Amino acid sequence: MTAELTRGQNHPLPGARLEIRVSAGTPVVAGATLGDEDGTIHGVEQVAHPGAPALPGLEVSRQAAADHRLAVDLDAVPDAVHRVSVLLALPTGGRGPARFGAVAAPFVAVTGLDGDEVASYTITGLEAESAVVALELYRRQGAWKVRAVGQGYAGGLAELFADQQLAQAHQLAGSIHEAVASGLARSVPAPPAAAPAHRPDQGTAPRTGTGGSVPPASSPYDPQGAPGSGPGPQGPGVPGQHGAQQPYPGGPGESATAGQPAAPGGDGPIDYSHPRRQTAAPPPPPPAAPPAEPGRPARPVAGDATGWSMEERLYNQVWGMFEDLARTMAAYRSAVDFADSRMEKELDQVLSDPRNRIGGQGDAAREAARARHGELVSQAREVLDRDVTQLLAEAEVVEPALPAAFARWDNPVWHAYRVPMEIPMALRLGDLHLPEADRIRIPMLIRLPLERGLWIDSGRSASLDGSFADSHEMRRLGLETAVAHAARLLAVYPPGEFTVHVIDPAGSGAQALAPLVHSGVLAAPPAQGAAGVTEVLSRLTERVDLVQMALRGGAPDALPPGLDTSHQLLIVNDFPHGFDDRAVNQLRYLADEGPAVGVHLMMVADREESSGFGPLLDPLWRSLLRLTPVAEDHLADPWVGHAWTYEPPLVPPGSQVLQQVLAQVAAARCSWDR
């Protein structure tokens, strides 16, 4: 079974003879370096590149290409070599892109000689970098492992080699680019994107990509990335929240950027596709759709999107549905705005002539203008209804096929739930919809691991029906929403790889926290009082410090014995009760530095109640993804300007699915600990 790695993760290698496959959306240079225990390169003769493609136990491609296969024999590398770093770089001096942020996320896989994948890694989150260390094969106690690195360098190969202590870094980088330039005429171009299937029933443009990681945002979510290469990771995430957030952050792994629709030259249709939502490597062909009956649209199929696995195809299909709905809604709103402005212009022209202000001519002109307005709006509505009907049919097929991590709590897939052995690529945080198409709900997926914390806003808020919940009710709903999110995170991680801590200073959340407490999935009982707040925050900040020091020292495995290396989630209820200035600073530190080393924050708080801290907490709120315990249209989409209504993924009333899932998680954890 393939291990889908995220940045920093490692995986044992089953044998010495391997093949490393690289897929990118544009020709790239592939190479490798041989380093010692510290990763230092002791000479240009320890670098395999197109100008010198063969080293003992290692052979790379001789030219730039969109796809590479690197041969590795770890038994043949010198004994002094402890690290084999696989690097990718964009050619210079040509017409191609100058930074990885402008292309789809590269995909790297380690396979055996039989072609079976051992581990794979989608390199998300790159922006201005033109060179990147993709993977690292390293020797540990006589055995070899692979680690996902994803370290990019805006200064290109010269900066990359200099970081590995190579004295001739600039000279070697120049010679590599010269060797590549001489062979660019022979370079292998990226495979052409497959033309999307024509949807005769849709009035909007066909899907041009899902932006997932696959490729990303593929960053409504990294969020996290996004889908996009998001799924940078983490996607896909959602940048700055000054009262509004992007519904589909990147995640996988990139931050979505406000994009404007661009009209191509000539009289062709407008392409509303996000400029960074492109399909990554060539995936297996999706399942064929059943033939359509004459005169009727093709029947939708679950997984009818690009991707390397069914999970990725479903992720990309959900993103495709999101983009289709965004495009068709943008077209409808644009048509209505045009009809409104045209009617106003016609009415102004009528009223500007004094002769039309009296008598029947003015009334007739007004009625004619209103009739033309109604006709235009009616035509736009017919197209919208047609597109929404098709998307609704697709959603009815896709929803039952979603895996547990993507599914609602009322999905039957939870009845067959088993604790997974691998982390999924994304997690469902709720549903998104637009007021003109209230019938259809788009799953809000965010890339894993989380790239930013979550803030469940328990402040006073108006629900969709116009009613208001009091502060006590909002706190209760907010903590129940946080528990549902935490339970889902626990359910999608393998046993022992996700730990949850709770801070409940006043003990006011005992009832809502009961499913987590009674099932035994918490690391410890909820911390109460100022002493409990201090103890938990000190322990987690110390963990962040230790892991950061180990990573910066180049020894991520050299951690103190007994340190819990699993992902950590801290749920904070009733903030800022029980928090002093020191605790607030520790909380900000965890929100800023924690996600990069596997410590995540989920806060249930009313921002107004913490106003006494002044601007000190403004960076904290901006760093968190704001969600609400009731439906609210607060997620802003800068792509086309929509305000999406978010609905939290609450457990159906009376359902025992949450308790059943947590019981399995607790049982699996006990078995794992033995």
TIVOMAR-898189 format. One line per 5 residues: number of its first residue (from 0); their letters; for each residue z, x, y of C-alpha. Coordinates in pm, 1 decimal, decimal comma, m for minus. Each point is the difference from the previous one (the first is absolute). Layout:
NUM> A> Z X Y  ...
REM end
This chain:
0> MTAEL> 0,0 0,0 0,0  m95,7 138,2 338,3  278,8 86,9 242,8  m101,0 m115,6 348,4  181,8 250,5 218,9
5> TRGQN> 116,6 m36,2 355,9  63,1 288,1 237,2  264,9 235,3 m138,6  7,4 m146,7 m351,3  m56,6 221,2 m303,2
10> HPLPG> m105,8 m56,2 m358,9  m1,5 223,8 m308,8  m333,0 128,2 m128,8  m69,2 m54,1 m372,2  m222,7 306,1 m47,7
15> ARLEI> m134,7 314,3 161,0  m371,4 m84,6 8,9  m62,0 m261,3 266,4  m262,6 m140,2 231,6  69,5 m100,6 358,5
20> RVSAG> m231,9 m269,2 133,7  m45,8 m60,3 370,5  m165,8 m305,1 155,1  m51,4 m34,5 374,1  m206,1 m216,8 229,9
25> TPVVA> m183,2 302,3 143,5  m94,2 352,3 m116,3  308,2 221,4 m7,1  70,2 359,6 m94,4  227,4 39,7 m303,7
30> GATLG> 191,5 317,5 m75,1  323,4 130,7 m149,0  252,5 273,5 67,9  221,1 199,2 m235,6  347,2 56,5 138,9
35> DEDGT> 330,7 149,6 m106,5  332,1 m182,1 m30,9  16,5 m44,9 376,9  m361,7 m115,0 23,4  m110,9 321,0 171,5
40> IHGVE> m360,5 116,6 m46,3  m15,2 380,2 m27,0  m369,5 47,0 71,0  m339,1 m163,4 35,2  m62,7 74,6 m367,3
45> QVAHP> 253,0 m273,2 m81,7  m207,3 m275,1 162,1  m275,3 m184,5 m189,0  m260,0 m146,5 235,9  m376,8 m63,1 13,2
50> GAPAL> m64,5 365,2 86,6  213,0 123,6 m294,5  27,1 m299,2 m232,9  156,0 162,9 m308,5  344,6 153,9 m51,4
55> PGLEV> 194,9 59,3 m323,6  74,4 m347,6 m132,8  m165,6 m176,1 291,8  m348,5 m106,0 108,2  m98,9 m212,4 299,2
60> SRQAA> m323,0 m148,0 134,5  m255,8 219,7 176,0  m88,2 m241,5 278,8  123,8 m296,5 202,3  m17,6 m329,8 m185,5
65> ADHRL> 140,9 m350,1 8,3  122,7 43,6 m359,3  135,4 314,3 m165,8  122,5 109,5 m340,2  221,1 309,1 m6,4
70> AVDLD> 70,5 172,3 m332,8  349,6 138,8 m58,9  143,2 201,4 m291,2  364,9 64,9 78,5  39,6 233,8 m297,7
75> AVPDA> m257,9 231,4 155,6  152,1 33,9 346,7  195,7 324,1 61,5  371,2 1,8 m80,0  81,4 69,1 364,8
80> VHRVS> m157,3 m332,1 100,8  246,2 m286,2 25,0  m193,5 m240,9 222,8  m360,0 m115,5 m9,2  m73,0 m197,3 317,8
85> VLLAL> m307,7 m221,7 15,3  m140,3 m24,3 351,7  m265,6 m214,1 166,7  m172,4 61,5 333,1  m271,7 m160,5 208,8
90> PTGGR> m305,8 220,6 63,9  m39,1 124,1 355,9  m311,4 24,1 213,1  m178,5 m294,3 m160,6  m45,5 m364,1 88,7
95> GPARF> 282,2 m121,8 m220,2  346,2 m114,1 110,3  235,4 255,8 153,2  328,0 m156,6 m117,8  123,8 m175,5 m312,0
100> GAVAA> 125,4 m293,3 206,2  m361,4 m105,3 52,4  m83,0 m29,5 m371,2  138,3 m181,1 m302,2  310,3 147,2 m160,2
105> PFVAV> m93,5 271,2 m254,4  95,0 m65,9 m361,5  108,4 277,5 m235,5  62,9 m33,5 m374,7  117,6 245,1 m265,5
110> TGLDG> m157,1 m67,0 m340,0  0,1 155,6 m342,5  m314,8 133,9 m157,6  m41,8 m337,9 m171,0  m30,6 m164,4 342,0
115> DEVAS> 330,9 m189,3 m17,3  178,0 2,1 334,2  341,4 164,7 5,5  84,0 m58,4 367,6  m179,4 m117,2 311,6
120> YTITG> 68,3 10,4 371,0  m162,6 m173,9 295,6  49,1 215,7 310,7  86,5 m247,9 272,6  141,9 38,5 347,7
125> LEAES> m244,7 266,3 119,6  m119,6 m13,4 359,9  m113,5 310,4 193,2  21,9 231,4 m301,8  m317,8 173,2 m119,1
130> AVVAL> 157,2 179,2 m298,8  263,1 m114,7 m247,0  192,2 133,5 m297,9  m53,2 m287,3 m242,8  185,8 99,2 m316,8
135> ELYRR> 213,0 283,4 m123,1  26,7 112,4 m362,4  323,9 193,6 m28,2  188,6 182,9 m273,8  359,0 m106,5 m62,7
140> QGAWK> 208,5 155,2 m281,3  m308,7 92,2 m196,9  m164,2 m344,2 31,0  m262,9 m118,9 245,8  23,3 m308,2 220,9
145> VRAVG> m220,7 m160,5 262,9  130,7 m104,6 339,7  m170,0 m222,1 259,7  10,3 195,2 327,1  m237,3 m155,0 257,1
150> QGYAG> 84,4 259,7 267,9  m269,2 m9,3 267,5  m96,4 256,7 262,3  m169,5 m85,5 328,7  m95,0 366,1 33,6
155> GLAEL> m208,1 m11,0 m317,5  m16,2 262,2 m272,3  116,0 279,2 230,4  327,6 m179,0 68,7  36,9 m93,7 m366,9
160> FADQQ> m40,3 360,1 m119,5  229,0 128,0 275,3  267,6 m243,5 m113,9  m23,7 159,8 m345,4  59,0 343,3 155,5
165> LAQAH> m354,2 129,6 m51,1  m61,5 287,8 241,8  m378,4 m47,9 11,2  24,1 m377,1 58,4  m255,9 m27,6 282,5
170> QLAGS> m250,5 239,4 m156,0  11,1 m178,3 m335,6  m33,6 m344,4 162,3  m306,5 120,0 188,8  m163,3 144,4 m311,6
175> IHEAV> 62,6 m324,6 m192,8  m164,6 m209,6 270,9  m294,5 240,0 12,3  m44,7 m29,2 m376,9  17,6 m377,9 25,9
180> ASGLA> m243,3 m14,1 291,8  m259,6 193,0 m196,3  20,1 m257,3 m276,6  32,6 m319,2 204,1  m361,2 m83,8 m76,3
185> RSVPA> 103,1 m22,8 m362,4  322,2 m191,7 67,6  59,2 m319,8 m188,0  26,2 m298,6 236,5  257,1 m271,3 m41,1
190> PPAAA> m115,2 m276,1 m232,7  m143,0 m294,9 191,2  230,0 m296,8 35,8  m95,6 m287,5 m221,1  m133,7 m296,7 191,6
195> PAHRP> 252,3 m283,6 m7,7  m93,7 m307,7 m188,8  m164,6 m259,8 220,5  207,4 m308,6 58,7  m241,7 m275,9 88,2
200> DQGTA> 291,0 m229,1 77,7  152,8 224,9 262,7  m103,0 3,6 361,9  177,0 329,6 72,2  m126,0 346,9 m72,2
205> PRTGT> 46,1 121,4 m359,8  287,7 226,6 m80,5  m75,9 355,6 90,1  315,2 159,0 m132,0  362,8 m57,0 m65,7
210> GGSVP> 149,2 287,3 176,2  223,8 82,2 m277,3  71,7 317,5 m167,0  m94,9 0,3 m182,4  m118,5 17,6 315,5
215> PASSP> 234,5 m143,4 248,2  147,2 m285,6 302,7  m133,3 35,9 m193,8  320,1 m7,4 273,2  150,1 m577,5 m4,0
220> YDPQG> 209,3 228,4 m119,5  m11,8 460,5 m73,5  87,0 m338,5 105,5  112,0 264,5 m178,6  m398,5 157,3 53,7
225> APGSG> m138,7 m194,0 m19,0  m227,6 m215,4 m273,2  m127,5 322,6 137,6  77,5 338,0 m82,9  191,9 m125,7 52,1
230> PGPQG> 104,9 m90,2 m285,4  148,9 342,3 296,3  167,0 m66,1 m117,2  153,4 m149,0 172,5  m231,6 m102,6 116,6
235> PGVPG> 35,5 m197,8 43,4  247,3 137,9 319,6  13,7 m239,6 282,4  16,7 186,2 327,5  215,3 m69,0 303,2
240> QHGAQ> 167,6 m331,7 15,4  47,1 m105,0 358,3  50,4 m362,1 m88,1  m298,3 m15,9 m236,2  m104,8 175,6 m315,0
245> QPYPG> m314,0 48,5 m197,2  2,0 m228,5 m299,0  m169,0 240,6 m241,1  131,5 340,3 47,7  m144,7 293,7 m182,9
250> GPGES> 117,7 99,8 m238,1  m123,4 103,6 m180,5  79,5 234,5 223,8  m162,7 m20,2 340,5  93,9 m160,5 326,7
255> ATAGQ> m242,2 m273,1 96,8  m178,8 59,2 326,4  m105,7 m271,4 236,7  m369,4 m34,7 m59,1  m257,8 m199,6 186,4
260> PAAPG> m294,3 m170,1 m167,4  m310,6 206,4 50,3  m345,9 m140,2 24,9  m268,3 205,7 m170,4  m322,0 77,7 175,0
265> GDGPI> m271,7 m259,2 2,4  52,1 m366,0 m69,7  193,8 42,1 m324,5  328,5 m179,2 m65,2  326,4 133,7 135,0
270> DYSHP> 196,6 208,3 m252,5  364,1 m100,3 31,9  118,4 246,9 m264,0  282,5 233,2 95,4  m148,7 349,7 51,5
275> RRQTA> 256,9 154,3 m235,2  m6,1 m259,6 m274,1  m241,4 162,0 m239,5  m8,4 22,1 m377,0  113,3 335,1 m135,0
280> APPPP> m137,4 147,8 m321,7  m255,0 m178,5 m219,4  207,4 m235,9 m218,1  m81,7 m168,8 m326,7  m220,7 m304,3 47,4
285> PPAAP> 193,9 m322,2 57,4  m30,6 m285,6 m246,0  m311,3 m205,4 40,6  39,0 m338,9 163,7  m99,6 m304,7 m203,3
290> PAEPG> m343,3 m131,2 93,3  2,1 m261,9 269,1  m138,7 m344,0 m48,0  m322,8 m64,7 192,3  72,2 m81,0 361,5
295> RPARP> 367,1 96,0 m24,0  183,8 322,6 93,7  93,3 251,7 m265,5  334,4 m55,1 m165,7  260,3 259,3 104,7
300> VAGDA> 144,4 248,6 m248,5  338,2 174,2 13,7  m45,5 375,5 37,7  m348,8 m34,6 148,6  38,8 309,4 220,7
305> TGWSM> m32,0 375,1 m24,4  280,1 205,6 m150,3  104,1 237,5 m275,7  231,5 m250,6 m167,5  51,2 m375,8 m12,4
310> EERLY> 301,5 38,2 227,5  m205,9 185,9 259,3  m287,5 m248,8 m25,8  238,8 m289,7 61,5  157,8 187,6 289,8
315> NQVWG> m341,2 59,0 154,7  m104,6 m358,3 m66,7  306,1 m128,2 186,6  m91,3 224,0 291,2  m356,4 m125,3 m17,1
320> MFEDL> 127,3 m357,1 23,8  212,7 97,0 300,6  m300,1 157,6 172,5  m226,7 m293,4 m84,7  249,0 m247,0 146,3
325> ARTMA> 48,0 217,2 309,2  m376,2 21,6 55,4  m76,9 m365,0 m52,3  294,8 m100,6 222,8  m118,5 240,0 270,4
330> AYRSA> m346,9 m152,1 m18,5  143,4 m353,6 23,6  224,1 77,8 295,6  m284,4 180,3 175,3  m224,5 m303,8 m48,7
335> VDFAD> 267,4 m234,4 138,0  55,9 227,3 300,4  m374,7 4,1 64,0  m15,3 m379,9 m20,4  294,5 m31,5 242,7
340> SRMEK> m149,8 242,9 252,7  m341,4 m166,0 m24,8  147,1 m345,0 63,5  198,9 129,5 298,7  m312,2 160,1 142,7
345> ELDQV> m202,9 m316,8 m43,5  274,1 m212,9 156,5  25,6 239,5 293,4  m374,7 m25,6 54,4  19,4 m379,4 m7,8
350> LSDPR> 292,3 m19,2 243,0  m152,6 257,0 236,3  m267,5 m254,8 94,9  155,4 m268,9 224,9  m259,9 m251,0 m115,5
355> NRIGG> 146,1 10,7 m351,4  355,8 m71,6 109,0  m68,2 m365,7 41,3  m202,6 m239,0 m200,7  m101,6 13,8 m362,5
360> QGDAA> m182,8 335,0 2,3  323,5 201,3 13,2  161,0 m197,8 m281,2  m308,3 34,8 m215,6  m11,0 378,7 58,1
365> REAAR> 367,5 30,8 m90,7  m46,4 m197,1 m318,8  m303,6 209,7 m92,7  197,4 324,1 54,2  289,7 m128,6 m209,6
370> ARHGE> m240,2 m111,9 m271,5  m161,7 345,5 m17,7  347,5 154,6 m10,2  104,8 m226,1 m285,3  m319,2 78,4 m190,9
375> LVSQA> 51,4 376,7 29,9  364,6 m22,9 m104,0  m89,5 m226,4 m291,8  m263,3 245,1 m124,6  246,1 289,9 25,2
380> REVLD> 263,0 m203,5 m185,6  m244,0 m80,3 m280,6  m67,6 371,5 m52,2  372,5 77,2 9,9  81,8 m275,4 m250,8
385> RDVTQ> m274,9 122,4 m231,7  127,8 357,8 9,2  362,5 m103,1 m37,9  m87,0 m220,5 m296,9  m162,6 296,0 m174,0
390> LLAEA> 294,2 225,8 80,7  238,3 m267,7 m123,7  m189,0 m16,1 m328,8  24,2 378,3 m25,0  372,5 m7,4 77,7
395> EVVEP> 57,1 m258,3 m274,3  m159,6 241,5 m247,4  160,3 318,1 130,9  359,0 m121,1 38,6  65,6 m68,3 m371,6
400> ALPAA> m155,0 337,8 m92,8  223,8 208,1 226,6  247,4 243,9 m159,2  370,7 m54,3 58,7  14,4 236,5 298,4
405> FARWD> m269,9 m206,9 177,6  105,8 m345,6 m120,6  214,0 m272,4 154,1  334,7 m74,2 m159,5  m139,1 m326,5 m140,2
410> NPVWH> m283,4 179,9 m180,7  24,5 m32,6 m382,4  m46,9 377,4 m29,2  372,1 37,5 67,7  81,9 m191,1 m319,1
415> AYRVP> m157,4 283,4 m198,0  155,4 269,5 219,7  86,7 335,2 m152,2  137,3 298,4 190,1  m302,6 222,6 75,4
420> MEIPM> m32,5 368,9 m78,0  m218,7 76,8 303,5  28,0 m80,3 369,2  m265,3 m250,0 116,9  m224,6 81,0 291,4
425> ALRLG> 128,6 m280,5 222,4  261,8 m271,4 41,2  m21,3 m355,6 130,6  215,4 m60,6 307,7  m108,1 m358,3 61,5
430> DLHLP> m304,6 m206,1 96,9  m225,1 m12,8 305,1  m200,2 m290,4 136,6  m167,7 m124,9 317,5  54,4 m342,0 160,1
435> EADRI> m365,9 m111,7 m24,3  m4,0 81,8 m373,6  346,6 m105,5 m105,9  m115,0 m77,7 m354,7  m45,8 362,6 m100,5
440> RIPML> 270,4 264,2 m33,6  m87,7 370,9 m16,7  255,1 219,1 m183,2  151,1 260,3 233,3  m1,9 320,7 m202,4
445> IRLPL> 156,2 327,6 112,3  m59,6 335,9 m163,4  267,9 176,0 m201,6  201,4 204,4 53,1  109,3 m158,5 326,5
450> ERGLW> m99,6 202,6 302,7  228,7 m184,1 242,6  313,1 m211,0 m14,7  23,9 m378,2 17,8  180,1 m208,9 258,3
455> IDSGR> 82,5 m358,6 m97,6  47,5 m161,3 339,5  291,7 m243,0 m18,8  m21,1 m90,6 367,3  m48,5 m352,3 124,1
460> SASLD> m353,9 m108,3 m81,3  m206,3 m317,1 3,2  m151,4 m106,2 m331,5  m354,0 m130,6 m31,5  115,4 m361,0 23,9
465> GSFAD> 163,9 72,3 336,7  358,2 m14,8 m126,8  257,2 271,0 68,5  251,7 148,0 m243,1  342,0 102,2 129,3
470> SHEMR> 112,8 362,5 m11,0  214,1 m45,6 m312,8  m289,3 m158,2 m190,8  m240,2 272,8 113,0  238,2 272,1 m121,9
475> RLGLE> 22,6 m169,2 m338,0  m376,8 m41,0 m27,8  m54,7 356,1 116,8  226,1 148,9 m267,3  m152,7 m222,2 m270,8
480> TAVAH> m341,9 129,9 103,6  127,3 358,3 m16,1  140,6 m62,7 m349,4  m335,2 m138,9 m114,7  m178,6 310,6 133,9
485> AARLL> 254,6 233,5 m160,3  m26,3 m179,3 m334,3  m377,1 33,9 4,8  26,1 372,1 77,4  246,2 47,9 m284,3
490> AVYPP> m229,8 m195,0 m231,6  m313,8 207,0 63,0  154,2 346,5 m32,0  58,0 166,2 m338,5  360,2 14,2 m128,3
495> GEFTV> 217,1 237,9 194,5  m257,7 65,5 273,3  132,8 m240,7 263,8  358,3 m31,1 123,5  134,0 m261,7 240,8
500> HVIDP> 300,7 38,5 231,3  142,9 m281,0 213,8  205,3 12,7 320,0  169,2 m332,1 77,5  273,2 99,5 246,8
505> AGSGA> 163,1 m341,6 38,9  m70,2 m125,5 m350,7  m189,2 m295,3 145,4  m291,8 30,9 m241,8  189,5 m36,6 m327,3
510> QALAP> m177,8 m320,8 m101,9  m352,6 122,1 73,2  69,0 338,5 m162,4  135,9 m158,6 m318,9  m323,1 47,0 m205,4
515> LVHSG> 2,8 374,5 66,0  375,7 40,1 m48,4  40,4 m210,2 m314,8  m302,8 151,7 m175,8  139,2 351,4 42,2
520> VLAAP> m314,0 150,0 153,9  176,8 138,8 307,2  108,5 362,6 10,5  347,0 m113,6 114,2  163,5 m317,0 135,6
525> PAQGA> m104,3 m86,5 356,0  171,8 230,2 248,5  234,0 m180,0 240,5  182,7 100,1 314,9  m58,2 297,8 224,5
530> AGVTE> 110,9 239,4 m276,2  m255,9 m139,3 m241,7  m276,3 27,4 261,1  89,5 363,5 66,9  13,7 93,6 m369,8
535> VLSRL> m340,4 m146,8 m92,5  m180,7 131,9 307,4  148,5 349,6 m43,8  m105,4 11,4 m365,2  m358,7 m108,1 69,8
540> TERVD> m46,3 226,0 303,5  125,3 292,0 m208,3  m255,9 m86,0 m268,0  m279,4 m5,3 259,1  113,3 339,4 132,2
545> LVQMA> 11,9 157,1 m347,0  m344,1 m124,7 m103,5  m153,2 104,5 332,9  142,9 351,2 m34,0  m131,3 26,4 m355,8
550> LRGGA> m348,2 m112,9 102,2  m14,9 225,3 303,5  114,9 290,4 m214,6  m280,8 m61,5 m246,4  241,1 m76,1 m284,7
555> PDALP> 8,8 m380,0 m43,6  148,5 37,3 m348,5  289,6 215,9 120,2  237,0 m286,5 83,0  372,2 m12,8 m73,5
560> PGLDT> 88,7 m118,2 m352,3  81,1 m367,1 m15,3  m195,2 m92,3 313,7  m161,0 m339,7 m46,1  m370,9 71,0 46,3
565> SHQLL> m107,4 m363,4 m27,5  m124,4 m195,5 298,9  288,4 m141,1 202,6  11,8 m330,5 188,3  276,8 m74,4 248,8
570> IVNDF> 51,3 m366,7 91,8  197,9 m42,5 322,7  135,8 m347,4 69,5  156,4 m134,0 318,5  m95,6 299,1 214,3
575> PHGFD> 155,3 130,9 228,5  338,6 m124,7 m123,8  198,8 301,1 m127,8  m233,6 258,3 157,4  116,4 253,8 257,3
580> DRAVN> m224,4 237,5 195,2  m0,1 259,9 m277,6  m93,3 m255,8 m264,2  m280,3 m132,9 221,1  m144,4 350,4 36,8
585> QLRYL> 17,2 50,1 m376,9  m181,2 m328,9 m48,6  m274,5 109,7 239,2  m25,4 328,8 m187,8  m44,8 m180,1 m332,5
590> ADEGP> m266,1 m228,1 148,1  m195,5 295,6 141,9  38,7 266,2 m269,6  91,9 m195,7 m311,0  m334,1 m148,1 m113,8
595> AVGVH> m162,4 343,6 m35,4  265,9 104,8 m253,7  47,7 m331,9 m180,6  281,1 m163,1 202,8  m96,5 m340,9 137,8
600> LMMVA> 176,0 m238,2 236,9  10,9 m379,6 4,4  193,7 m156,1 285,9  107,5 m361,2 46,0  77,5 m18,8 370,3
605> DREES> m34,0 m191,6 324,7  m125,0 239,1 265,2  179,9 m182,9 277,8  337,6 58,8 m165,4  m53,3 377,1 24,1
610> SGFGP> m99,6 m7,4 367,2  326,6 175,6 86,3  m146,4 326,0 m126,8  m271,3 m21,8 262,8  m325,9 194,9 m39,8
615> LLDPL> 159,0 218,5 m269,0  m123,5 m240,7 m267,2  m350,0 m62,4 136,7  m155,2 274,4 m221,1  176,0 m148,9 m301,0
620> WRSLL> m153,7 m344,7 43,3  m343,7 149,7 63,0  17,7 208,9 m316,0  64,1 m302,3 m224,5  m243,1 m265,6 m120,8
625> RLTPV> 132,3 m328,7 137,0  2,3 m290,7 m244,1  156,8 m341,9 37,9  194,4 m224,8 m240,7  m200,0 m302,2 121,0
630> AEDHL> m371,9 m41,6 57,9  m101,1 145,2 335,7  m326,4 113,2 160,7  117,1 345,3 109,9  m234,9 233,0 m190,2
635> ADPWV> m279,1 106,6 233,8  m333,9 121,3 m132,9  m155,1 239,7 253,5  m324,4 4,3 m197,9  m116,3 m341,9 118,3
640> GHAWT> 301,4 m112,4 202,7  145,7 m263,7 m231,4  369,4 m85,9 m8,8  69,6 m51,2 m370,2  278,5 m227,2 m116,2
645> YEPPL> 232,1 178,2 m242,3  187,9 m186,0 m274,0  276,4 180,4 m194,2  m14,9 11,4 m382,1  302,1 m215,8 m75,6
650> VPPGS> 102,8 m102,1 m349,5  m67,2 m371,3 m71,7  315,1 m215,2 29,2  179,4 m31,2 m331,7  m204,7 273,6 m167,9
655> QVLQQ> 181,2 259,3 m214,0  m286,4 248,9 9,1  187,6 239,2 228,2  303,3 15,0 m230,0  m220,0 42,2 m308,8
660> VLAQV> m197,3 286,7 152,7  312,6 178,1 124,6  161,8 m37,8 m342,0  m295,3 179,9 m159,0  15,1 271,5 265,2
665> AAARC> 371,4 53,3 m66,8  m53,7 9,4 m378,4  m284,3 249,3 32,9  212,5 218,5 226,2  284,9 2,4 m253,3
670> SWDR> m238,7 97,1 m279,6  m153,2 271,0 218,0  341,1 148,0 88,9  86,7 37,9 m365,9
REM end
